[in-house]
């Protein structure tokens, strides 16, 4: 499990000060990226090795509208690891645990130049297991 703080900025909202629906996916993406950085995995290094992660499937459930200037957090956990993919459950919550949005996101590991699935690098699996 990994937690990443999110502050809702004006640019994240619509004219009414409510987070625009697609920006929840941005929050979740940033949390996954920060999780990788936190365990010592550089996505820049992966890219130079022709390895990338792409979203293969996403289900989002909007519960409560998040609003401008709220301080929230994305809580992420991996619910399934396969040879070439990982399934994440991610939730945007406040400090009291109130749920604003949650998603199940499947990311596939691909050879970037061929856009074909490849095995998740062993170092990532080892570091994720060590961190949990």
Backbone as CSV, one residue per row, in Angstrom:
resi,resn,N_x,N_y,N_z,CA_x,CA_y,CA_z,C_x,C_y,C_z
1,UNK,0.856,-1.181,0.000,0.000,0.000,0.000,0.896,1.236,0.000
2,UNK,0.454,2.242,-0.723,1.213,3.486,-0.836,0.227,4.640,-0.804
3,UNK,0.614,5.709,-0.132,-0.241,6.885,-0.019,0.515,8.101,-0.547
4,UNK,-0.178,8.921,-1.351,0.434,10.110,-1.931,-0.503,11.307,-1.755
5,UNK,0.006,12.428,-1.196,-0.856,13.599,-0.976,-1.214,14.311,-2.278
6,UNK,-2.431,14.826,-2.306,-2.930,15.570,-3.465,-3.583,16.854,-2.964
7,UNK,-3.181,17.961,-3.530,-3.881,19.219,-3.292,-4.635,19.542,-4.564
8,UNK,-5.901,19.871,-4.435,-6.709,20.210,-5.614,-6.434,21.665,-5.981
9,UNK,-5.854,21.852,-7.158,-5.549,23.188,-7.662,-6.678,23.683,-8.554
10,UNK,-6.683,24.982,-8.775,-7.691,25.589,-9.637,-7.722,24.918,-11.007
11,UNK,-6.534,24.600,-11.541,-6.445,23.986,-12.870,-7.077,22.600,-12.927
12,UNK,-7.306,21.971,-11.754,-7.919,20.642,-11.693,-9.445,20.700,-11.753
13,UNK,-9.989,21.903,-11.659,-11.441,22.035,-11.485,-12.128,22.637,-12.704
14,UNK,-13.456,22.498,-12.680,-14.276,23.141,-13.705,-14.677,24.529,-13.195
15,UNK,-15.573,25.186,-13.893,-15.981,26.539,-13.527,-16.646,26.615,-12.154
16,UNK,-17.161,25.493,-11.670,-17.817,25.474,-10.364,-16.897,25.100,-9.215
17,UNK,-15.611,24.917,-9.493,-14.667,24.569,-8.443,-14.653,23.097,-8.078
18,UNK,-15.272,22.268,-8.938,-15.332,20.823,-8.723,-14.281,20.158,-9.618
19,UNK,-13.603,19.149,-9.085,-12.585,18.463,-9.886,-13.223,17.884,-11.145
20,UNK,-12.622,18.222,-12.285,-13.071,17.716,-13.577,-12.803,16.215,-13.621
21,UNK,-13.739,15.456,-14.151,-13.716,13.995,-14.035,-12.410,13.341,-14.487
22,UNK,-11.813,13.792,-15.562,-10.587,13.140,-16.051,-9.383,13.411,-15.155
23,UNK,-9.449,14.441,-14.347,-8.309,14.766,-13.492,-8.126,13.768,-12.352
24,UNK,-9.161,13.027,-12.014,-8.982,11.962,-11.022,-7.975,10.943,-11.549
25,UNK,-8.030,10.659,-12.851,-7.067,9.737,-13.455,-5.648,10.295,-13.389
26,UNK,-5.516,11.619,-13.524,-4.199,12.246,-13.376,-3.668,12.054,-11.954
27,UNK,-4.534,12.233,-10.963,-4.119,12.024,-9.573,-3.632,10.592,-9.378
28,UNK,-4.367,9.627,-9.928,-4.000,8.221,-9.774,-2.689,7.913,-10.496
29,UNK,-2.515,8.478,-11.684,-1.278,8.272,-12.441,-0.085,8.821,-11.668
30,UNK,-0.219,10.014,-11.127,0.880,10.609,-10.360,1.231,9.748,-9.158
31,UNK,0.230,9.213,-8.492,0.487,8.366,-7.323,1.248,7.100,-7.718
32,UNK,0.891,6.487,-8.844,1.624,5.298,-9.288,3.073,5.654,-9.631
33,UNK,3.266,6.794,-10.281,4.614,7.248,-10.628,5.431,7.511,-9.365
34,UNK,4.847,8.180,-8.400,5.556,8.481,-7.152,5.858,7.203,-6.368
35,UNK,4.983,6.224,-6.461,5.228,4.937,-5.804,6.489,4.298,-6.387
36,UNK,6.581,4.304,-7.712,7.772,3.740,-8.363,9.026,4.500,-7.924
37,UNK,8.962,5.834,-7.919,10.111,6.623,-7.476,10.469,6.296,-6.031
38,UNK,9.450,6.117,-5.200,9.646,5.848,-3.778,10.382,4.537,-3.534
39,UNK,10.197,3.561,-4.417,10.889,2.281,-4.239,12.180,2.217,-5.061
40,UNK,12.560,3.356,-5.649,13.841,3.432,-6.335,13.824,3.065,-7.800
41,UNK,12.646,3.043,-8.417,12.537,2.709,-9.835,12.401,4.007,-10.639
42,UNK,13.333,4.216,-11.557,13.301,5.399,-12.417,12.609,5.046,-13.729
43,UNK,11.507,5.715,-13.990,10.830,5.467,-15.261,11.660,5.986,-16.427
44,UNK,12.496,6.989,-16.198,13.395,7.461,-17.244,14.355,6.347,-17.637
45,UNK,14.908,5.655,-16.636,15.802,4.528,-16.926,15.067,3.420,-17.668
46,UNK,13.829,3.150,-17.258,13.047,2.123,-17.953,12.849,2.498,-19.421
47,UNK,12.544,3.768,-19.660,12.328,4.218,-21.040,13.588,4.043,-21.888
48,UNK,14.759,4.288,-21.295,15.993,4.096,-22.059,16.227,2.616,-22.358
49,UNK,15.590,1.752,-21.567,15.675,0.304,-21.807,14.503,-0.195,-22.650
50,UNK,13.706,0.774,-23.176,12.575,0.457,-24.045,11.423,-0.213,-23.298
51,UNK,11.318,0.061,-21.997,10.260,-0.511,-21.160,9.327,0.614,-20.718
52,UNK,8.028,0.383,-20.862,7.044,1.381,-20.438,5.817,0.676,-19.881
53,UNK,5.032,1.433,-19.138,3.759,0.937,-18.632,2.643,1.747,-19.273
54,UNK,1.630,1.049,-19.763,0.481,1.708,-20.384,-0.794,1.210,-19.706
55,UNK,-1.762,2.096,-19.596,-3.038,1.694,-19.024,-3.776,0.844,-20.049
56,UNK,-4.141,-0.348,-19.621,-4.848,-1.294,-20.492,-6.347,-1.258,-20.236
57,UNK,-6.711,-1.053,-18.975,-8.124,-1.061,-18.591,-8.292,-0.184,-17.360
58,UNK,-9.433,0.483,-17.293,-9.697,1.365,-16.158,-11.195,1.394,-15.859
59,UNK,-11.526,1.212,-14.590,-12.899,1.386,-14.122,-12.864,2.420,-13.011
60,UNK,-13.669,3.467,-13.159,-13.666,4.559,-12.193,-15.066,4.704,-11.600
61,UNK,-15.101,4.880,-10.286,-16.373,5.088,-9.592,-16.279,6.404,-8.817
62,UNK,-17.026,7.393,-9.273,-17.028,8.709,-8.639,-18.034,8.693,-7.500
63,UNK,-17.585,9.031,-6.294,-18.446,8.966,-5.103,-18.916,10.349,-4.661
64,UNK,-17.951,11.231,-4.376,-18.231,12.584,-3.892,-17.337,13.539,-4.680
65,UNK,-17.855,14.677,-5.051,-17.051,15.641,-5.803,-15.956,16.235,-4.914
66,UNK,-14.722,16.140,-5.381,-13.618,16.830,-4.718,-13.624,18.270,-5.208
67,UNK,-13.159,19.171,-4.354,-13.268,20.596,-4.665,-11.945,21.329,-4.529
68,UNK,-11.929,22.493,-5.150,-10.775,23.382,-5.140,-10.229,23.563,-3.725
69,UNK,-8.905,23.466,-3.602,-8.119,23.666,-2.385,-8.248,22.559,-1.344
70,UNK,-8.924,21.463,-1.668,-8.959,20.353,-0.726,-7.596,19.670,-0.693
71,UNK,-7.229,19.188,0.481,-6.023,18.388,0.644,-6.475,16.952,0.876
72,UNK,-6.149,16.100,-0.086,-6.604,14.717,-0.072,-5.386,13.811,-0.228
73,UNK,-5.619,12.525,-0.369,-4.522,11.608,-0.656,-5.035,10.473,-1.517
74,UNK,-4.139,9.966,-2.349,-4.424,8.780,-3.147,-3.792,7.605,-2.421
75,UNK,-4.611,6.630,-2.108,-4.142,5.396,-1.486,-4.172,4.326,-2.573
76,UNK,-3.018,3.674,-2.775,-2.877,2.710,-3.866,-2.411,1.369,-3.333
77,UNK,-2.941,0.318,-3.918,-2.421,-1.016,-3.620,-2.524,-1.867,-4.873
78,UNK,-1.617,-2.811,-4.966,-1.646,-3.745,-6.084,-2.519,-4.920,-5.658
79,UNK,-3.523,-5.220,-6.487,-4.428,-6.320,-6.155,-4.140,-7.576,-6.957
80,UNK,-3.372,-7.411,-8.054,-3.027,-8.583,-8.862,-1.760,-8.283,-9.654
81,UNK,-0.858,-9.263,-9.659,0.344,-9.170,-10.489,0.347,-10.348,-11.434
82,UNK,0.477,-10.038,-12.703,0.625,-11.081,-13.713,1.988,-10.901,-14.362
83,UNK,2.310,-11.784,-15.259,3.618,-11.732,-15.903,3.887,-10.367,-16.543
84,UNK,2.899,-9.818,-17.258,3.109,-8.580,-18.004,2.171,-7.452,-17.591
85,UNK,1.505,-7.590,-16.449,0.591,-6.534,-16.024,0.444,-6.503,-14.508
86,UNK,-0.050,-5.364,-14.035,-0.361,-5.169,-12.623,-1.728,-4.510,-12.534
87,UNK,-2.514,-4.953,-11.578,-3.809,-4.336,-11.332,-3.729,-3.551,-10.029
88,UNK,-4.098,-2.284,-10.117,-4.078,-1.392,-8.967,-5.502,-1.075,-8.532
89,UNK,-5.700,-0.992,-7.230,-6.900,-0.364,-6.684,-6.416,0.951,-6.110
90,UNK,-7.026,2.046,-6.551,-6.626,3.359,-6.071,-7.855,4.124,-5.610
91,UNK,-7.679,4.846,-4.509,-8.792,5.594,-3.927,-8.321,6.988,-3.539
92,UNK,-9.149,7.977,-3.820,-8.901,9.346,-3.382,-9.736,9.558,-2.133
93,UNK,-9.060,9.835,-1.013,-9.737,9.960,0.281,-9.248,11.206,1.011
94,UNK,-10.018,11.612,2.028,-9.550,12.693,2.890,-8.946,12.083,4.155
95,UNK,-8.508,12.927,5.075,-7.852,12.442,6.287,-8.780,11.627,7.184
96,UNK,-10.092,11.814,7.032,-11.064,11.042,7.814,-11.427,9.725,7.131
97,UNK,-10.853,9.481,5.956,-11.146,8.252,5.224,-12.364,8.347,4.317
98,UNK,-12.930,9.548,4.181,-14.079,9.725,3.289,-13.635,9.498,1.858
99,UNK,-14.368,8.651,1.134,-14.012,8.251,-0.223,-14.623,9.198,-1.250
100,UNK,-13.768,9.775,-2.098,-14.217,10.676,-3.152,-14.303,9.970,-4.496
101,UNK,-13.338,9.118,-4.770,-13.297,8.426,-6.050,-12.422,7.197,-5.884
102,UNK,-12.771,6.121,-6.589,-11.905,4.950,-6.578,-11.851,4.360,-7.976
103,UNK,-10.761,3.654,-8.229,-10.577,3.087,-9.563,-9.822,1.777,-9.473
104,UNK,-10.125,0.911,-10.421,-9.332,-0.276,-10.671,-8.653,-0.032,-12.004
105,UNK,-7.309,-0.075,-11.981,-6.548,0.271,-13.171,-5.558,-0.853,-13.459
106,UNK,-5.627,-1.370,-14.674,-4.700,-2.405,-15.110,-3.660,-1.735,-15.999
107,UNK,-2.396,-1.884,-15.619,-1.315,-1.359,-16.444,-0.519,-2.527,-17.014
108,UNK,-0.223,-2.432,-18.288,0.549,-3.465,-18.969,1.973,-2.968,-19.168
109,UNK,2.908,-3.875,-19.041,4.307,-3.582,-19.315,4.544,-3.898,-20.790
110,UNK,5.121,-2.933,-21.513,5.302,-3.121,-22.947,6.714,-2.751,-23.391
111,UNK,7.113,-3.361,-24.500,8.288,-2.925,-25.233,7.837,-1.667,-25.960
112,UNK,8.431,-0.555,-25.629,7.952,0.737,-26.112,8.001,0.869,-27.634
113,UNK,9.044,0.382,-28.265,9.143,0.555,-29.719,8.176,-0.343,-30.475
114,UNK,7.878,-1.522,-29.921,6.974,-2.458,-30.591,5.542,-2.391,-30.066
115,UNK,5.385,-1.764,-28.893,4.082,-1.702,-28.208,3.489,-3.102,-28.041
116,UNK,4.361,-4.033,-27.658,3.972,-5.420,-27.401,4.231,-5.727,-25.934
117,UNK,3.359,-6.541,-25.319,3.556,-6.884,-23.906,4.878,-7.605,-23.659
118,UNK,5.500,-7.260,-22.531,6.704,-7.945,-22.062,6.558,-8.179,-20.557
119,UNK,7.379,-9.030,-20.022,7.328,-9.312,-18.589,7.710,-8.072,-17.788
120,UNK,7.016,-7.885,-16.676,7.387,-6.814,-15.750,8.815,-7.115,-15.275
121,UNK,9.712,-6.137,-15.348,11.086,-6.386,-14.917,11.154,-6.915,-13.474
122,UNK,12.023,-7.890,-13.273,12.148,-8.538,-11.957,12.471,-7.544,-10.850
123,UNK,13.273,-6.535,-11.163,13.642,-5.550,-10.145,12.411,-4.824,-9.610
124,UNK,11.445,-4.559,-10.459,10.220,-3.886,-10.019,9.436,-4.804,-9.093
125,UNK,9.292,-6.055,-9.479,8.573,-7.013,-8.642,9.266,-7.154,-7.290
126,UNK,10.593,-7.274,-7.301,11.347,-7.409,-6.048,11.169,-6.171,-5.158
127,UNK,11.273,-5.001,-5.731,11.160,-3.774,-4.926,9.747,-3.577,-4.401
128,UNK,8.747,-3.908,-5.203,7.364,-3.801,-4.730,7.116,-4.779,-3.588
129,UNK,7.640,-5.995,-3.705,7.460,-6.984,-2.640,8.216,-6.558,-1.372
130,UNK,9.403,-5.996,-1.537,10.180,-5.536,-0.392,9.463,-4.383,0.326
131,UNK,8.819,-3.504,-0.453,8.142,-2.337,0.116,6.833,-2.699,0.817
132,UNK,6.268,-3.869,0.492,4.969,-4.201,1.092,5.099,-4.962,2.386
